[in-house]
Amino acid sequence: MPATDGINHGYIIILFSLLFFFLASYAVLFSAFLPLTGISALDVLAEDTHYKYFFILLVPTTSYFVIANWVGWQYYRNS
């Protein structure tokens, strides 16, 4: 039975995914071409040359680890 009251969790996931996508796009691609914004967190990402890639690549690496761990656990439980 779907939840009809309160906030739809799917929209929240999509919202945070889009927010992360735009932040990551700015940090990796657009910060080199745009002037500083005046927002301290975004300016730190724009001026950094190493760790902005680390935090962006941490998301797919963590996702891969979680999926591989889950698959390994399923093999272990069903063997």
PyMOL commands that set and color helices and strands:
alter all, ss='L'
color gray80, all
select helices_A, chain A and resi 9-28+30-32+40-47+51-77
alter helices_A, ss='H'
color red, helices_A
deselect
rebuild
show_as cartoon
